[in-house]
Amino acid sequence: GVGSGSLPESCPADYADVTITSKKVYATDKVDRETILASLGTEAAFVQAMAECIKKVVEADKWNHSRILFGNSDGSLGTIGTNGVTDNGSGDYDIVISAATWKEANWEENMFVNFGTGTDKFVINDVDPDTRTIGIQRQSGGSNVPTAADVVYMQGSKDNDPYGLKDVLDATTGTYYNVKISRKWKAYQRAVTVGISTPIMNKAMLQIEKKTGLVPDIIVTSCVQFEKILNFLEDQKRYSMAELAPKAANLKGRVSFKGVEFMSANGPVKIFWDRFCEDDRMYFLNSEHITYHRRPRSGWVKDDIGGNGYLRVAGEDAFEARFATYGQIFIAPTFHGVVTGLTT
């Protein structure tokens, strides 16, 4: 309560606790036991083989988390367009993803997917980004046939992903983290139908600062928009003259590109692009208000008895390594902003 002249009356506010609901995110690899035995004769070969497997799991986990961060928690990769299914027989299909839901980064060969509410498993054999065509082959099941308008999901991920930027920052209604979306618990949102420009970026930065008192410290966008920024922010590019070693003293020096920064009211702000960001989007983020809450002992899964990092696959003559993350991405929407509909 505030007032002048007399003691004002207070109007108590309601407070809600933020609730973090943990999700399970996995990356795995499988190694045939015979392959392991074949490399045991040479220590270097065995170490190299295992190192390659671990590297691929880490790469897959990073890929999956990038997909999740720029997603909307439903696990979807895209939607099949009208007349977008060709049945080649024997469980082999070509599907065409609608232009509105196409994101090339979501599609990787050798990944497994599901369709709609089905649990049949299909492997991605090939990806043609020019025509948005995905070649798939049935691996298990038999009742789920891909059809137009089906949503394609990462295997087992339907409605199981942690929250992503698109999920939380696009929200105008609903409840996130047990807090109802409202004027104070909502991101700055602006939909445009023009190309990216300095006025658009200035407005987003200043509106977020006006609302929260904090200037976004990171701008993230797509490769398409980043290319446009490189063009219209030419005078913001920074170059550095690198000193050469004495043995190269006969050379004057060399010029190297160092990066692009947007000049905000609070100084320069780094601009990054990510291939998982939609082509028409730009995010203005306060990094201190995005946190990945992980449960203790997330990471490499070890045998509970022997502590071995490779687990026996049930019913197979093979071993499996698993990297598990149990947690949730917490994005406080108030401190961020998103601009959508930018000309591509």
Disulfide bonds with the S-S distance in Angstrom:
none
